[in-house]
């Protein structure tokens, strides 16, 4: 396999992984977000999702990654004041 084919194959694998639908159970297991927390985040517009009807929802990896990016906080200095 040539280097170009290998890169193309890897990009396709990444595209497919991002398009895979994650269930609420998948998200709970992988990221520690309970079903209740997921529901609250969806209700408050903080977590995008796919609505399949009859109470069934799913997520794309990009939905979860975007939520995690918004939650990220960076420390601006090496010393934090307490109290």
C-alpha positions in Angstrom: 0.0 0.0 0.0 1.4 3.4 -1.0 1.7 6.2 1.5 -1.1 8.1 -0.2 -3.4 5.1 0.1 -2.5 4.6 3.7 -3.3 8.3 4.5 -6.6 8.1 2.6 -7.6 4.9 4.4 -6.8 6.4 7.8 -8.9 9.5 6.9 -11.8 7.3 5.9 -11.5 5.3 9.2 -11.6 8.6 11.2 -14.6 9.8 9.2 -16.4 6.6 9.9 -15.6 6.7 13.6 -16.9 10.2 13.9 -20.1 9.2 12.1 -20.8 6.2 14.4 -23.8 6.8 16.6 -23.1 6.4 20.3 -26.0 5.3 22.5 -26.7 6.8 25.9 -25.1 3.7 27.5 -21.9 4.2 25.4 -21.6 7.8 26.6 -22.2 6.8 30.2 -19.6 4.1 30.0 -16.9 6.0 28.0 -17.3 9.5 29.5 -19.1 9.0 32.9 -22.1 11.0 32.0 -25.2 9.5 33.5 -28.4 9.2 31.5 -29.9 11.9 33.8 -27.0 14.2 33.2 -27.2 13.7 29.5 -31.0 14.5 29.6 -30.3 17.7 31.5 -27.6 18.8 29.1 -29.9 18.1 26.1 -32.8 19.9 27.7 -30.6 23.0 28.4 -29.2 23.0 24.9 -25.7 22.1 26.0 -25.3 18.8 24.3 -26.3 18.2 20.7 -28.0 14.8 19.9 -29.9 12.8 17.4 -33.6 12.2 18.2 -34.9 8.9 16.9 -38.3 9.3 18.5 -40.0 7.3 21.2 -37.5 8.6 23.7 -34.5 7.2 21.9 -31.5 9.4 21.4 -28.0 9.0 20.1 -24.9 11.1 19.7 -22.2 11.5 17.2 -18.6 11.6 18.5 -18.4 15.2 17.4 -21.4 16.1 19.7 -19.5 14.7 22.7 -16.2 16.2 21.7 -17.8 19.7 21.3 -19.4 19.4 24.7 -16.0 18.4 26.3 -14.2 21.3 24.6 -16.8 23.7 26.1 -16.2 22.2 29.5 -12.4 22.5 29.3 -10.8 25.0 31.6 -7.2 26.0 31.4 -5.1 27.1 34.3 -3.5 30.4 33.4 -0.8 30.4 36.1 1.1 27.7 38.0 -0.1 29.0 41.4 -3.7 29.0 42.5 -4.9 31.0 45.6 -7.0 29.1 48.1 -9.5 30.8 50.4 
